[in-house]
Amino acid sequence: MNETLFITHSNIIRKHTVIRNEKVELNNEIFVNFATFIKALYKKEAISYPKFYKMDNLSKLGFLGAEMLLKDTAFLDRYRKEEIGIVIMNSSSSLDTDLAYNETIKDKSNYFPSPSVFVYTLPNILIGEICIRHKIKGENAFLVSDQFDPGKVIESVKLLLDKDHAQACLCGWVEVLGESFESVLFLVEKEKTIKEYYPLGGYSPFTIESLQQIYQKK
């Protein structure tokens, strides 16, 4: 049976700005590039996870987006790890890393293929990094679309949550290509959870209109 779904938390990382639950948490224009920004944000959040520095840019951005999305919530405590799904979308797949890897193999006279880079030449490795960090074991999918497509996100999440064992989902958009980057992530939960854990509100309907409104937040 289909159950009404709601967005309970959201997080946006875009340019030099971080917006959590539609409120600006960081807005600092001193960061001149992705590498400077993402490292500073990681340190600001005081996260201790040495593997972060070995990740590719797409995984770093998605990892931090998920960290900030889940911060100060009881989301992970409400569900068994098998009950949480992940659906993430972007437009360039792992192209940012593909280009970096290509630099290591294109010159036959200076051929130095890197396994540590090659492992990230699939976009679903981003989901894997989030799952490892938070021990999430539910079903997941990585989608590729020309642009953020809330209809496709909703369709995929509903398909996943219509299954009895899936009770909640982390979903959204994580895109990195060169110095262009943005992460827009959402937590989606079912109506029965809303009634029990969100008596004071603070959630939005899981609709195209709500997703677009949050995505366009500046």
Residue pairs with C-beta under 8 A, 6 or more apart in sequence:
2 158
2 162
3 161
3 190
3 191
3 192
4 190
4 191
4 205
4 206
5 157
5 158
5 161
5 188
5 189
5 190
5 191
5 205
5 206
6 188
6 189
6 190
6 191
6 194
6 198
6 203
6 204
6 205
6 206
7 186
7 187
7 188
7 203
7 204
7 205
7 206
7 210
7 211
7 214
8 73
8 75
8 187
8 188
8 189
8 194
8 198
8 202
8 203
9 20
9 21
9 69
9 70
9 73
9 75
9 186
9 187
10 19
10 20
10 21
10 22
10 69
10 184
10 185
10 186
10 187
10 214
11 18
11 19
11 20
11 21
11 65
11 68
11 69
11 183
11 184
11 185
12 18
12 19
12 20
12 182
12 183
12 184
12 185
12 214
12 215
12 217
13 41
13 61
13 64
13 65
13 68
13 181
13 182
13 183
14 181
14 182
14 183
14 184
15 182
16 26
16 27
16 28
16 29
16 30
16 31
16 37
17 24
17 26
17 27
17 218
18 24
18 25
18 26
18 27
18 41
18 68
19 25
19 217
20 68
20 69
20 71
21 202
22 214
22 217
25 68
26 41
26 44
31 37
31 40
33 179
34 57
34 176
34 178
34 179
34 181
35 57
38 57
38 60
38 61
38 64
41 64
42 52
42 60
42 64
45 64
45 67
45 68
45 71
47 64
47 67
49 63
49 133
51 129
52 60
52 63
54 116
55 63
55 120
55 129
56 94
56 96
56 97
56 100
56 117
56 120
56 125
57 96
57 97
57 176
57 181
58 90
58 94
58 96
58 97
58 120
58 123
58 126
58 174
58 176
59 120
59 125
59 126
59 129
61 174
61 176
61 181
61 183
62 88
62 126
62 127
62 129
62 130
62 174
62 183
62 185
63 126
63 129
63 130
63 133
64 183
65 172
65 174
65 183
65 184
65 185
66 130
66 133
66 134
66 170
66 185
67 133
69 170
69 185
69 186
69 187
70 76
70 134
70 170
70 187
73 187
74 197
75 168
75 187
75 189
76 84
76 134
78 168
78 193
78 197
79 167
79 168
81 134
81 135
81 136
81 137
81 138
82 137
82 138
82 165
83 138
83 165
83 166
83 167
83 168
84 136
84 137
84 138
84 166
84 167
84 168
84 169
84 170
85 138
85 139
85 140
85 157
85 160
85 161
85 166
85 168
85 169
85 170
86 127
86 130
86 131
86 136
86 138
86 140
86 141
86 169
86 170
86 171
87 140
87 141
87 142
87 143
87 153
87 156
87 157
87 160
87 169
87 170
87 171
87 172
88 123
88 126
88 127
88 140
88 141
88 142
88 143
88 171
88 172
88 173
88 174
88 185
89 142
89 143
89 144
89 145
89 148
89 149
89 152
89 153
89 172
89 173
89 174
90 123
90 142
90 144
90 145
90 173
90 174
90 175
90 176
91 144
91 145
91 146
91 147
91 175
92 144
92 175
92 176
92 177
93 123
93 144
94 120
94 121
94 122
94 123
94 125
95 177
96 176
96 177
96 178
97 117
97 120
97 121
98 121
100 117
101 113
101 114
101 117
101 118
101 121
104 111
104 112
104 113
104 114
104 117
105 111
105 112
105 113
119 125
123 142
123 144
124 140
124 142
126 142
126 174
127 140
127 142
130 136
130 170
131 137
131 140
136 170
138 160
138 165
138 166
138 169
139 160
139 163
139 166
141 156
141 160
143 152
143 153
143 156
145 152
148 173
148 184
148 215
150 208
150 211
150 212
150 215
151 208
153 171
153 172
153 173
153 211
154 206
154 207
154 208
154 211
156 171
157 169
157 171
157 188
157 206
160 166
160 169
161 167
161 168
161 169
161 188
161 190
167 189
167 190
167 193
168 187
168 188
168 189
168 190
168 193
169 187
169 188
170 185
170 186
170 187
170 188
171 185
171 186
171 188
172 183
172 184
172 185
172 186
173 182
173 183
173 184
173 185
173 215
174 182
174 183
174 184
174 185
175 181
175 182
175 183
184 214
184 215
186 211
186 214
188 206
189 203
194 203
204 210
204 213
204 214
